[in-house]
Structure formats: C-alpha cells, structure tokens
Amino acid sequence: MMKKILMLACGALLSSATFAKETITIATVNNGDMITMKELSGEFTAKNPDIELKWVTLEENILRQRVTTDVATKGGQYDVMTIGTYEVPIWGKQGWLAELSFDDSYDLDDLIPAIRSGLTVDEKLFAAPFYGESSMVMYRKDLMKKAGLDMPKEPTWAFIREAAKAMTDKEAGVYGICLRGKAGWGENIALITSMSNSFGARWFDENWKPQFDSKEWNETLNYYVDLMEESGPPGASANGFNENLALFQTGKCGIWIDATVAGAFVTNKDDSEVADQVGFALAPDNGLGKRGNWLWAWTLAVPASSQKSEAATKFISWATSKEYSNLVASKKGWAKVPPGTRMSLYANDEYINAAPFAQITLDSIQSADPVNPTVKPVPYVGVQFVAIPEFQGIGTAVGQQFSAALTGRVSAEQALSSSQRLVQRTMRKARYPKK
C-alpha cells in the first residue's frame, strides 16, 4: 500500500513538473497596435503551452519612467519591454539589454535596413521592431483643389506655407496647417528637430557644442512660428499627435505633417470624416539634401536582468514575425497590420491595395538616415532626437522654450538663446565631449 502511495506521489510530482509554466512579464504601451498584440497573444500561448504571459499596459510617459528605472537598477521586474529607437542604442551600449538571436525562419534580412540600423549596436541586434514609422504630409485633396494648387509628391517648405495660407478659412473653422506644439522631446521637438535637419541645422557640432545660436536654427524656428501664426489652429501649443489627429479627422486641417502610422487612421471611414479626400506626400525639404522626416520604431527588447530571456525572446520572435502580420491581416484586415518593419509587407499586393499610404511610408522610412541625419556632420545618432542619456531632459526643456515662442510669450530669438544656455549648461555638467 505504501509503495503504491509513493508511486502515485512521484507520478503527481512528475506531472506537475511536466506542465509547469514559465511566466514572462511584458511591459507595453497602451495604444491600438499593442492592444491587438495582447488580444491575439492566445495564438502564441496555444503553440507554447509552457509559457504564460503577464501584461503590464501603461500610458507612454509612465511606461518610459518605469522601464527606465527597472533596466537601470537591474530590477528584473520585466522580461519584455516596449521601448523606442531612442533607448535601444543607449541601453544596448550600456549593457542593459540582452542581444537578440533568432533562427533562420525569422528572416532578419527582411527587416527594413533603416529600422534595423537604429536597433543595432556594434553589429548586435538589441531589439526587434514591432512597428516602424517616419513622418509625411497628409492633406485634403478637396481643399487643395479649391485653392487652385496641386500637392507635389516632394513638396518644399515654401510650398507648404503657400498652400496652408491658401487653404485657411478661419471663419469656417478650417486651418491650413496642423503641427505639433505640445512641449516634449517626443512631441514638438520630434517635429521641429526633423524640420531643422532640412534647414541645415543640428543640435550639436562635431565637438558637442550646442548650435541654437546658428542662422539655420533661427530660420527653422521663425518659419515654424510664422507658419502656425498664419495658418494654424488656436491653442496649438497644447496639440500633440492625438489632438492634431482629431482636428484632421473632423475636417479642420488642410495639411497635417506627422507620423506615417496615422495613414491608417485618417483613411478609416469609421473614424475620419474626410477619409475619401486624403492625399499623401513626402515630408518637405529646402533643397539641401535632407527632408524633414523622422525615423522611429516601437520595439520589443529583453532587459539583461531578465532570468527568462529564452522564453522572452521566443515571444518577441512571434510578435515581430511575418506570421504575426498574417495573423493580424486575417483577424483585422491588411490595413491594420503593424507597418514599417519588413520589406516583404511592401511587396504584398494585398497590403498595398488596402493601404493607400503604404508606398509613401516606405519611401519616408528609407530616406531617413539616423547615422547621418543632418546636412552637416554630427557626433550623434538619431533623426528627431539625439541618442544620449541627457536628451530626455534637454529635449523637453528646449520643447518648453519652443512652445513659449509659439504662444508669443517669447520671441523665436529669445527661445533659441535660452535653449543655447540651458543645453550648454547640461553638456558642461555632463562633461561633453566624452573622452
């Protein structure tokens, strides 16, 4: 009898060990594409019954704070982190992220080169892109026609100003241009830094000296302020991506220059009142060889502190694979597939036919160069940001100065002068240039 009980007990322990699950904790941002990923993740766990997923879904600013604290302190709270192309090269270089390695079926060479480059340090991949974006011009074809103008595929900033002015009808509540004005390194600074690249400006020269006292920055900020004063909506200093999206979808903007990921939103007839009147063009330039388009990807990475890197990498491989794209297409439609990461998506006729913004998105991403983002040489990587730890602080501080110039509380020259001083002070304290 005792022997039988022991055999049963051993069998129960063996069974328990056989079906033990490893739980990985995924920290992600609360936006539509990530909500879809969570919704469809049952497909992953069905194929990997030994892995259980725990989701921590947060608003973007809170997500950044928590994952930054966790990764810097080696807290080990998360196994998969949703981070952007700003964090990846910094954290990868500091040894905070685990190198990712996938099998041949993942087809690493299918990743769009510009996106892959921004996630690679010393030829090591430290994050996989969930979706990628650049920025582009979205415009109302009916208002452009009414103004007697045709939007070129490759517009200049001079044409944008002319068109915005011609499309503005403030009495009717229609504004020729909507641009980010909300202060923040990921808000107005993303737009204005990208714009400044095409004006020949740069954040730092090759010796890390701030350049806000340059002629090129003066031209950039004055153009931005004057354009928004002439043709922008009231209260623009409070508008970020979501606010401008709402204005455009409700027919209050003639031109909106922002993230290519918005293409699916402005052409969705369920949400956009002007869906059938939207046209697309490349971000503007000034004839200096650089367009005002940025480069960004929301990515999935494994912190070096994770004790479950193998299971975490397996999940990342699934969520950023061709297989996942096909799954989204089958459940949600091709237009809802996360864009901007794989060349094969843009060779797919079903996607191209479903997404009128697809080619502009690809062209915009491919023309952005995070290693050589400006007309003049620079010591940093990043198109709409500078990939150094100090940028979160100085980017937001400069964004506040630029937002004040937009409201008229200070002049563009005063905003640039203040920006020069505060960035100089920070860089001196951080002892740049680094030896």
C-alpha positions in Angstrom: 0.0 0.0 0.0 2.8 2.4 1.0 4.6 1.6 -2.2 1.5 2.4 -4.3 1.1 5.8 -2.5 4.8 6.6 -3.1 4.4 5.8 -6.8 1.3 8.0 -7.1 3.1 10.8 -5.3 6.0 10.6 -7.6 3.7 10.5 -10.6 1.9 13.6 -9.4 5.3 15.4 -9.0 6.4 14.3 -12.4 3.1 15.5 -13.9 3.4 18.9 -12.1 6.9 19.4 -13.4 5.9 18.4 -16.9 3.1 21.1 -17.0 4.9 23.8 -15.0 4.7 27.1 -16.9 7.2 29.9 -17.1 5.6 33.3 -16.7 7.1 36.3 -18.6 6.1 39.8 -17.8 5.6 42.1 -20.8 5.6 45.9 -20.3 3.9 47.7 -23.1 2.3 51.0 -24.1 -1.5 51.4 -24.2 -2.0 52.0 -27.9 -4.1 50.2 -30.6 -1.4 48.0 -32.1 -0.2 46.8 -28.7 -3.8 46.1 -27.6 -4.2 44.0 -30.7 -1.0 42.1 -29.8 -2.3 41.3 -26.4 -5.7 40.3 -27.8 -4.1 37.9 -30.3 -1.5 36.5 -27.9 -3.6 33.5 -27.2 -2.3 32.2 -30.6 1.2 32.3 -29.1 0.4 30.6 -25.8 -1.6 27.9 -27.7 1.6 27.0 -29.5 3.8 27.5 -26.4 1.8 26.0 -23.5 4.8 26.1 -21.3 4.9 29.9 -21.4 2.4 32.2 -19.6 2.1 35.9 -20.3 1.6 38.6 -17.8 0.8 42.0 -19.2 1.6 45.4 -17.7 0.0 48.0 -20.0 0.8 51.7 -19.3 0.4 55.2 -20.7 3.5 56.1 -22.7 5.1 58.6 -20.2 4.6 56.2 -17.3 5.8 53.2 -19.2 9.1 55.1 -20.0 9.6 56.1 -16.4 9.1 52.5 -15.1 11.1 50.6 -17.6 13.9 53.1 -17.4 14.1 52.7 -13.6 13.9 49.0 -13.8 16.5 48.5 -16.5 18.9 51.0 -14.9 18.7 49.4 -11.5 18.7 45.8 -12.9 15.4 45.3 -11.1 14.3 42.4 -13.2 10.6 43.3 -13.0 10.0 42.9 -16.7 11.1 40.2 -19.2 9.9 42.0 -22.4 10.0 45.8 -22.6 8.4 48.1 -25.2 10.9 50.8 -25.9 11.8 53.0 -28.8 14.7 53.7 -31.1 15.9 56.4 -28.7 16.5 54.0 -25.9 17.8 51.0 -27.8 21.3 52.3 -28.9 21.9 53.9 -25.5 20.8 50.9 -23.4 22.5 48.4 -25.7 25.8 50.2 -25.4 25.5 50.3 -21.6 24.9 46.6 -21.5 21.3 46.9 -20.2 19.7 44.8 -23.0 20.2 41.2 -24.0 21.3 40.6 -27.6 18.6 39.1 -29.6 19.2 36.0 -31.7 16.5 34.4 -33.9 16.5 31.3 -36.1 16.6 31.5 -39.9 12.8 31.4 -40.2 12.6 34.8 -38.7 14.3 36.3 -41.8 16.3 39.0 -40.2 17.3 40.3 -43.6 13.7 41.1 -44.3 13.8 44.0 -41.8 13.9 47.4 -43.4 17.5 48.5 -43.2 16.9 51.9 -41.8 14.9 50.5 -39.0 17.3 47.6 -38.3 20.2 50.0 -38.2 18.7 52.1 -35.4 18.3 48.9 -33.2 21.9 47.7 -33.8 25.0 48.4 -31.8 28.4 47.1 -32.9 26.5 44.7 -35.3 24.4 43.3 -32.5 20.6 43.5 -32.5 19.2 44.6 -29.2 15.5 45.0 -30.1 13.1 43.8 -32.7 10.7 46.3 -34.3 7.0 45.9 -33.6 6.1 48.8 -35.9 8.1 51.5 -37.6 7.3 55.0 -38.8 8.6 58.1 -40.4 6.7 61.3 -41.0 4.9 62.6 -44.1 2.5 65.2 -45.4 -1.3 64.3 -45.2 -3.6 66.8 -46.9 -7.1 67.4 -48.0 -7.3 66.9 -51.8 -10.6 68.8 -52.0 -9.3 71.9 -50.2 -6.1 71.8 -52.2 -8.2 71.8 -55.4 -10.3 74.6 -54.1 -7.2 76.6 -53.5 -6.1 76.0 -57.1 -3.0 74.1 -56.2 -1.5 70.7 -56.7 0.5 69.0 -54.0 3.8 67.8 -55.4 5.0 64.3 -54.3 8.1 66.0 -53.0 7.0 69.4 -51.6 9.2 72.2 -50.3 8.6 74.1 -47.1 8.0 77.2 -49.2 5.1 75.4 -51.0 3.7 74.1 -47.7 3.5 77.7 -46.4 1.9 78.9 -49.6 -0.7 76.1 -49.7 -1.5 76.3 -46.0 -2.2 80.0 -46.3 -4.4 79.4 -49.4 -6.4 76.7 -47.6 -7.1 78.6 -44.4 -10.6 79.7 -43.8 -10.7 80.7 -40.1 -14.3 81.9 -40.2 -15.3 78.4 -41.3 -13.1 76.8 -38.7 -10.7 75.3 -41.3 -6.9 75.8 -40.7 -4.4 75.3 -43.4 -1.8 73.5 -41.2 -1.7 71.4 -38.1 1.6 70.7 -36.5 2.7 69.6 -33.0 3.0 72.4 -30.5 2.9 70.5 -27.2 6.2 70.7 -25.3 8.2 67.4 -25.1 11.1 65.6 -26.6 8.7 63.2 -28.2 6.2 65.9 -29.2 7.1 69.3 -30.6 10.8 68.5 -30.5 10.4 65.5 -32.8 8.7 67.6 -35.4 10.9 70.7 -35.1 14.2 68.8 -34.9 13.2 66.8 -38.1 12.3 70.1 -39.7 15.6 71.7 -38.7 17.6 68.9 -40.4 16.1 70.1 -43.7 17.0 73.7 -42.9 20.7 72.7 -42.4 20.5 73.0 -38.6 21.8 70.5 -36.0 21.7 70.1 -32.2 25.5 69.9 -31.8 28.6 70.4 -33.9 31.2 67.7 -34.1 32.7 68.8 -30.7 29.3 68.6 -29.0 28.9 72.4 -28.9 25.2 73.3 -29.0 24.1 75.1 -32.2 20.9 77.0 -31.3 22.7 80.3 -31.9 23.1 79.4 -35.6 21.5 81.0 -38.5 19.9 77.7 -39.5 18.1 77.3 -36.2 16.9 80.9 -36.4 15.4 80.2 -39.8 13.8 77.0 -38.7 12.0 78.3 -35.6 10.9 81.5 -37.2 9.5 79.6 -40.1 7.6 77.3 -37.7 6.2 80.1 -35.6 5.2 82.3 -38.6 3.6 79.4 -40.4 1.5 78.4 -37.4 0.5 82.0 -36.7 -0.7 82.5 -40.2 -2.4 79.2 -40.8 -2.5 77.1 -37.6 -5.4 76.4 -35.2 -5.8 78.3 -32.0 -4.3 76.7 -28.9 -1.7 74.9 -31.0 0.8 74.8 -28.1 -1.4 72.2 -26.4 -1.6 70.0 -29.5 0.3 66.7 -29.9 -0.3 63.8 -32.2 -3.7 62.8 -30.8 -5.1 66.4 -30.8 -4.0 67.0 -34.4 -5.4 63.7 -35.5 -8.8 64.6 -34.1 -8.6 68.0 -35.8 -7.7 66.4 -39.1 -10.3 63.7 -38.9 -13.1 66.2 -38.3 -12.1 68.3 -41.3 -10.5 71.2 -39.5 -7.0 70.9 -41.1 -5.9 71.3 -44.7 -2.4 69.9 -44.1 -1.0 67.7 -41.3 2.6 66.7 -41.1 3.1 63.9 -38.7 3.7 60.2 -38.2 3.2 57.8 -41.1 1.3 55.5 -38.8 -1.5 58.0 -38.9 -2.2 56.9 -42.5 -4.4 54.1 -41.4 -6.4 56.4 -39.1 -7.1 59.3 -41.4 -8.3 56.9 -44.2 -10.5 54.8 -41.9 -14.1 55.7 -42.8 -15.4 54.7 -39.4 -13.3 57.4 -37.7 -12.4 60.0 -40.3 -15.0 62.4 -41.8 -12.5 63.2 -44.7 -11.3 59.6 -45.3 -12.0 59.7 -49.1 -10.3 63.1 -49.5 -6.9 62.4 -48.0 -3.7 62.6 -50.1 -0.1 61.9 -49.1 3.3 63.4 -49.9 6.9 63.1 -48.6 7.9 65.4 -45.8 9.1 68.8 -47.1 12.7 69.9 -47.9 14.6 73.0 -48.6 16.8 71.7 -51.4 19.7 70.9 -49.1 19.6 67.2 -49.5 17.6 66.4 -46.3 13.8 66.0 -45.8 12.0 66.9 -42.6 11.1 63.3 -41.9 11.9 61.4 -38.7 12.5 57.7 -38.0 11.0 55.8 -35.1 10.1 52.3 -34.1 8.3 50.9 -31.2 10.3 47.8 -30.4 10.4 44.8 -28.1 13.5 44.1 -26.1 14.7 41.8 -23.3 16.4 43.5 -20.3 19.8 42.0 -19.4 18.3 41.5 -15.9 15.7 39.1 -17.0 16.0 35.5 -15.8 13.7 34.3 -18.6 15.4 35.6 -21.7 14.9 32.4 -23.8 11.1 32.5 -23.3 11.0 36.3 -23.7 13.0 36.1 -27.0 10.6 33.4 -28.2 7.6 35.8 -27.7 9.4 38.7 -29.4 10.2 36.5 -32.3 6.5 35.6 -32.7 5.2 39.2 -32.2 7.5 40.7 -34.8 7.3 37.9 -37.4 5.7 37.6 -40.8 3.5 35.0 -39.2 2.1 37.7 -36.8 1.4 40.1 -39.7 -0.6 37.4 -41.5 -2.5 36.8 -38.3 -3.5 40.4 -37.9 -4.5 40.6 -41.5 -6.7 37.5 -41.1 -8.4 38.9 -38.0 -8.4 42.7 -38.5 -7.7 43.3 -42.2 -4.5 44.2 -44.1 -4.7 47.9 -43.4 -4.4 47.2 -39.6 -1.1 45.2 -39.9 1.7 47.0 -37.9 3.6 49.0 -40.6 7.1 49.9 -41.3 9.2 47.0 -40.3 9.5 44.4 -43.1 10.3 44.8 -46.8 8.0 41.8 -47.6 4.9 43.7 -46.4 5.6 46.3 -49.1 5.9 43.6 -51.7 2.5 42.3 -50.8 -0.2 43.4 -53.2 -3.0 42.8 -50.7 -1.4 45.3 -48.3 -0.6 47.8 -50.9 -4.2 47.8 -52.2 -5.6 48.1 -48.7 -3.2 50.9 -47.6 -3.0 53.9 -49.9 -0.3 55.4 -47.6 2.0 52.3 -47.9 4.4 53.5 -50.6 4.9 56.9 -49.0 5.5 55.2 -45.7 8.2 53.0 -47.1 9.8 55.8 -49.1 9.9 58.1 -46.0 11.4 55.4 -43.8 14.1 54.5 -46.3 15.1 58.1 -46.9 15.7 58.7 -43.1 19.3 58.2 -42.0 19.8 58.1 -38.2 23.6 57.8 -38.6 23.8 60.9 -40.9 20.7 62.8 -40.0 21.7 66.4 -40.9 23.3 68.4 -43.7 26.5 68.9 -41.7 28.4 66.2 -39.8 27.3 65.4 -36.3 28.7 63.2 -33.5 25.3 61.7 -32.6 22.8 59.1 -33.9 19.1 59.9 -34.3 16.9 61.9 -36.7 14.4 63.6 -34.4 16.3 63.0 -31.2 19.9 62.8 -30.1 20.8 59.3 -28.7 22.4 60.4 -25.5 21.0 59.9 -22.0 20.8 63.7 -21.4 18.4 64.2 -24.3 15.2 63.4 -22.4 15.9 66.3 -20.1 17.3 68.9 -22.6 14.8 67.9 -25.3 11.8 68.6 -23.0 13.4 71.8 -21.7 14.0 73.1 -25.3 10.5 72.0 -26.2 9.1 74.2 -23.5 11.1 77.2 -24.9 9.8 76.5 -28.4 6.2 76.1 -27.1 6.5 79.5 -25.4 7.6 81.0 -28.7 4.6 79.5 -30.4 2.3 81.2 -27.9 4.1 84.5 -28.3 5.3 84.7 -24.7 8.8 85.0 -26.0 10.3 85.6 -29.4 11.9 82.9 -31.5 15.2 84.5 -30.9 14.7 84.5 -27.1 13.6 80.9 -27.1 16.8 79.9 -29.0 19.0 82.0 -26.8 17.5 80.3 -23.7 17.9 76.9 -25.3 21.5 77.5 -26.1 22.3 78.4 -22.5 20.4 75.5 -20.9 21.9 72.9 -23.2 25.4 74.3 -22.8 25.0 74.1 -19.0 23.8 70.5 -19.2 26.5 69.4 -21.5 29.2 71.1 -19.5 27.9 69.4 -16.3 27.8 66.0 -18.1 31.4 66.7 -19.3 31.0 66.5 -23.0 32.8 65.8 -25.2 33.4 62.4 -23.6 37.0 61.1 -23.8 
